[in-house]
């Protein structure tokens, strides 16, 4: 393999690694998609916690899981 072909293969590998691995991870773009935002999950969990606390204060015991 000639030096120019090896350099071309290496440059291609570096470019593809940057485009598909490095760049999406920068600036928070590497988050999983399709599972909702973190803010929505936090809001849902806070609501569930509020409901459980209200139940405990009114009944004295949490519901059985």
C-alpha positions in Angstrom: 0.0 0.0 0.0 1.5 3.3 -0.9 1.9 6.1 1.5 -0.7 8.3 -0.1 -3.4 5.6 0.1 -2.5 4.9 3.8 -2.8 8.6 4.5 -6.1 8.7 2.7 -7.5 5.7 4.7 -6.3 7.3 8.0 -7.8 10.7 7.2 -11.1 9.0 6.3 -11.1 7.0 9.5 -10.4 10.1 11.6 -13.1 12.1 9.8 -15.7 9.5 10.2 -14.8 9.0 13.9 -15.2 12.8 14.4 -18.5 13.0 12.5 -20.2 10.0 14.1 -18.6 9.7 17.5 -17.0 12.9 18.8 -19.2 15.6 17.4 -22.6 14.2 18.7 -21.1 13.9 22.2 -20.1 17.6 22.3 -22.5 20.2 23.7 -24.9 17.6 25.1 -25.9 16.2 21.8 -25.0 12.6 22.9 -28.1 12.1 24.9 -30.3 9.2 24.2 -33.2 10.1 21.9 -36.7 8.9 22.1 -36.8 8.5 25.9 -38.0 12.0 26.8 -36.0 14.8 28.3 -34.4 14.7 31.7 -36.6 17.6 32.9 -39.7 15.6 32.1 -38.4 12.6 34.0 -37.5 14.8 37.0 -41.0 16.4 37.0 -42.7 13.0 36.8 -40.6 11.7 39.7 -41.3 14.8 41.8 -45.0 14.4 41.2 -44.8 10.7 42.3 -42.9 11.6 45.4 -45.5 14.3 46.2 -48.3 11.8 45.9 -46.5 9.3 48.1 -45.9 11.9 50.8 -49.5 12.9 50.7 -50.6 9.3 51.0 -48.3 8.6 53.9 -49.4 11.8 55.7 -53.1 10.8 55.3 -52.8 7.1 56.0 -49.6 6.6 57.9 -48.3 3.8 55.6 -47.2 3.8 52.0 -49.0 1.5 49.6 -47.7 -2.0 49.1 -45.6 -2.4 46.0 
